[in-house]
Amino acid sequence: MRLNLPSIAGALLLGAVCHAAEPRTPEIRSQRGEVGKVKLHWLESGPADGLPVLLLHGARFHSGTWQKLGTLGRLAEAGHHAIALDLPGFGESPAAPPGANLDLADFIATQRLDRPVVLAVSMSGRFALPLVTAHPDRVRGFVAVAPVELPAYERALRQLTLPTLIIWGDQDQVVHVAQAKALHGWVKDSQLVILKGARHPCYLDRPDEFHAALIAFLKSVAANRKH
């Protein structure tokens, strides 16, 4: 039996090249920590020196939503440092003890995040809006995905100069799309993206369009970060 050694060597080399070229799934790490008396769990992915992106969630969801949707992986592949936080009482974060509340500014300081972009969905507006209006110097950008309690912060939002991306479903029956348009008018440095046919959790109905808008926004923020 004759062995064609050049052919075998070529096949091995080709296999090695193909194997090296296969894309690797970004690692997603489960983390735990404390902010004061509040114990927290979060998922993390992407390079430590990438633009930090703090992903919050709605009342029916948790950090794993961003993993299943592919958001953590997509952001990591784009070079960003993504952190999907389980808010107190959700996912793997226990409820905060009586009298204790989570201040996102403290979480950012504890984790030494360099001015993250904060993405707030629905219920998580209760955590994000106090941060971006009272401590805009602690964040680099704001992504509003139909967050609640916007009218309560109108005056402060009218003074906000933070780069802001507003993403909404035009079929939102929980926080009407009129609030998206109002927010766009209040925040001078804002972009508005309306996803047609999408409901309140618009990222579930139009994930590709949602991710495209988000990653384009983060790219512009990251570019300014380097200047």
C-alpha positions as CSV (number, residue, x, y, z in Angstrom):
1,M,0.0,0.0,0.0
2,R,1.5,3.3,-1.1
3,L,0.9,6.4,1.0
4,N,0.9,9.8,-0.7
5,L,2.8,11.7,2.0
6,P,2.5,15.1,0.3
7,S,-1.2,14.7,0.0
8,I,-1.5,13.6,3.6
9,A,0.6,16.5,4.8
10,G,-1.4,18.9,2.7
11,A,-4.7,17.6,4.1
12,L,-3.3,17.9,7.7
13,L,-2.2,21.5,7.0
14,L,-5.5,22.4,5.5
15,G,-7.3,20.9,8.5
16,A,-5.2,22.9,10.9
17,V,-5.8,26.1,9.0
18,C,-9.6,25.5,8.9
19,H,-9.6,24.6,12.6
20,A,-7.7,27.8,13.4
21,A,-10.1,29.8,11.4
22,E,-13.2,28.5,13.1
23,P,-14.8,31.3,15.2
24,R,-14.7,30.8,18.9
25,T,-17.8,31.4,20.9
26,P,-17.1,34.2,23.4
27,E,-16.7,33.0,27.0
28,I,-19.5,34.1,29.3
29,R,-18.5,34.2,32.9
30,S,-20.9,34.0,35.9
31,Q,-19.9,36.5,38.6
32,R,-21.1,37.4,42.1
33,G,-20.4,40.3,44.4
34,E,-21.9,42.7,46.9
35,V,-22.7,46.4,46.9
36,G,-23.2,47.3,50.5
37,K,-25.8,44.8,51.9
38,V,-27.1,43.9,48.4
39,K,-25.8,40.6,47.0
40,L,-25.7,40.5,43.2
41,H,-25.1,38.1,40.3
42,W,-24.2,39.0,36.8
43,L,-22.9,37.5,33.5
44,E,-19.9,39.0,31.9
45,S,-18.3,38.6,28.5
46,G,-15.8,40.3,26.2
47,P,-12.3,41.9,26.8
48,A,-11.7,43.7,30.1
49,D,-10.4,46.8,28.3
50,G,-13.4,47.0,25.9
51,L,-16.1,49.6,26.2
52,P,-18.1,48.6,29.2
53,V,-21.8,48.0,28.5
54,L,-24.1,47.4,31.5
55,L,-27.2,45.5,30.4
56,L,-30.3,45.7,32.7
57,H,-33.5,43.7,32.2
58,G,-37.3,44.0,32.5
59,A,-39.6,42.6,35.2
60,R,-40.2,39.2,33.5
61,F,-36.5,38.7,32.5
62,H,-33.0,38.4,34.0
63,S,-29.4,38.4,32.9
64,G,-29.8,35.1,31.1
65,T,-32.2,36.8,28.6
66,W,-29.2,38.7,27.1
67,Q,-27.3,35.4,26.9
68,K,-30.1,33.5,25.1
69,L,-30.8,36.4,22.8
70,G,-27.1,36.4,21.8
71,T,-26.5,40.0,23.0
72,L,-23.6,39.1,25.3
73,G,-21.9,37.2,22.5
74,R,-22.4,39.9,19.9
75,L,-21.1,42.6,22.1
76,A,-18.1,40.6,23.0
77,E,-17.3,39.8,19.4
78,A,-17.5,43.6,18.7
79,G,-14.8,44.1,21.3
80,H,-17.0,45.4,24.1
81,H,-17.0,44.4,27.8
82,A,-20.6,43.3,28.4
83,I,-22.1,43.0,31.9
84,A,-25.6,41.6,32.2
85,L,-26.8,42.3,35.8
86,D,-29.5,40.4,37.7
87,L,-31.3,43.2,39.6
88,P,-32.2,42.4,43.2
89,G,-34.9,39.7,43.4
90,F,-34.4,38.6,39.8
91,G,-32.4,35.7,38.3
92,E,-29.7,34.6,40.7
93,S,-29.6,37.9,42.7
94,P,-31.5,37.5,46.0
95,A,-33.9,40.2,47.1
96,A,-32.3,43.2,48.8
97,P,-32.6,43.0,52.6
98,P,-35.1,45.4,54.3
99,G,-34.0,49.0,54.1
100,A,-31.3,48.3,51.5
101,N,-31.5,49.5,47.8
102,L,-29.2,49.1,44.9
103,D,-27.5,52.2,43.7
104,L,-26.0,51.5,40.2
105,A,-23.4,54.2,40.8
106,D,-22.0,52.1,43.6
107,F,-22.0,49.0,41.5
108,I,-20.1,50.8,38.8
109,A,-17.6,52.1,41.4
110,T,-17.2,48.7,43.1
111,Q,-16.5,46.9,39.8
112,R,-14.3,49.8,38.6
113,L,-16.1,50.1,35.3
114,D,-14.8,53.0,33.3
115,R,-18.0,55.0,32.5
116,P,-20.1,52.2,31.0
117,V,-22.9,52.6,28.5
118,V,-26.1,51.7,30.4
119,L,-29.0,49.9,28.7
120,A,-32.3,50.0,30.5
121,V,-35.3,48.0,29.6
122,S,-38.8,48.6,31.0
123,M,-38.8,48.1,34.8
124,S,-35.0,48.7,35.0
125,G,-35.6,52.4,34.2
126,R,-36.2,52.7,38.0
127,F,-32.5,51.9,38.5
128,A,-31.0,53.5,35.4
129,L,-32.8,56.9,35.3
130,P,-31.6,58.0,38.7
131,L,-28.1,57.1,37.6
132,V,-28.0,58.9,34.2
133,T,-29.7,62.0,35.5
134,A,-27.9,62.4,38.8
135,H,-24.5,61.0,37.8
136,P,-24.1,61.5,34.1
137,D,-20.3,61.8,34.7
138,R,-20.3,58.1,35.7
139,V,-21.6,56.8,32.4
140,R,-20.6,57.3,28.7
141,G,-24.0,56.6,27.1
142,F,-27.6,55.6,27.7
143,V,-29.7,53.1,25.8
144,A,-33.4,53.5,26.6
145,V,-35.5,50.5,25.6
146,A,-39.0,51.6,26.7
147,P,-38.0,52.3,30.3
148,V,-40.7,53.1,32.9
149,E,-41.0,56.4,34.9
150,L,-39.7,58.7,32.1
151,P,-42.2,61.5,32.9
152,A,-40.9,61.7,36.5
153,Y,-37.4,62.6,35.1
154,E,-38.5,65.0,32.3
155,R,-36.8,68.1,33.8
156,A,-33.5,66.3,34.4
157,L,-33.6,64.6,31.0
158,R,-34.1,67.9,29.3
159,Q,-30.7,68.9,30.7
160,L,-29.0,65.7,29.7
161,T,-26.2,65.9,27.1
162,L,-25.3,62.2,27.3
163,P,-25.2,60.3,24.0
164,T,-28.5,58.4,24.0
165,L,-30.1,55.7,21.8
166,I,-33.8,55.3,22.1
167,I,-35.2,51.9,20.8
168,W,-39.0,51.2,20.9
169,G,-41.5,48.9,19.4
170,D,-44.3,50.7,17.6
171,Q,-46.8,48.1,19.0
172,D,-45.8,48.7,22.6
173,Q,-48.9,48.5,24.8
174,V,-47.0,49.0,28.1
175,V,-45.0,52.1,27.5
176,H,-46.6,53.9,24.5
177,V,-44.3,54.9,21.6
178,A,-45.4,58.5,22.3
179,Q,-43.0,58.4,25.2
180,A,-40.1,57.5,22.9
181,K,-40.8,60.5,20.8
182,A,-41.1,62.7,23.8
183,L,-37.7,61.4,25.2
184,H,-36.1,62.1,21.8
185,G,-37.3,65.7,22.0
186,W,-36.0,66.0,25.6
187,V,-32.5,64.7,25.1
188,K,-30.6,66.8,22.6
189,D,-27.9,64.2,21.8
190,S,-30.3,61.3,21.1
191,Q,-31.1,58.9,18.3
192,L,-34.5,57.3,17.8
193,V,-35.1,53.9,16.4
194,I,-38.7,52.6,16.1
195,L,-39.0,48.9,15.3
196,K,-42.1,48.2,13.2
197,G,-44.4,45.4,14.4
198,A,-42.5,45.0,17.7
199,R,-44.2,44.9,21.1
200,H,-42.9,46.1,24.5
201,P,-39.9,43.7,24.6
202,C,-39.0,44.9,21.1
203,Y,-35.6,43.2,21.2
204,L,-37.3,39.8,21.3
205,D,-39.5,40.6,18.2
206,R,-36.8,42.2,16.1
207,P,-33.5,40.9,17.5
208,D,-31.4,41.6,14.4
209,E,-32.6,45.1,14.0
210,F,-32.2,45.7,17.7
211,H,-28.6,44.4,17.7
212,A,-27.7,46.4,14.6
213,A,-28.8,49.6,16.1
214,L,-27.2,48.9,19.4
215,I,-23.8,47.9,18.0
216,A,-23.7,50.9,15.6
217,F,-24.4,53.2,18.6
218,L,-21.7,51.5,20.7
219,K,-19.2,51.8,17.9
220,S,-19.7,55.6,17.8
221,V,-19.4,55.9,21.5
222,A,-16.3,53.7,21.6
223,A,-14.7,55.9,18.9
224,N,-15.2,59.0,21.0
225,R,-13.8,57.2,24.0
226,K,-10.4,56.9,22.3
227,H,-10.2,60.7,21.7
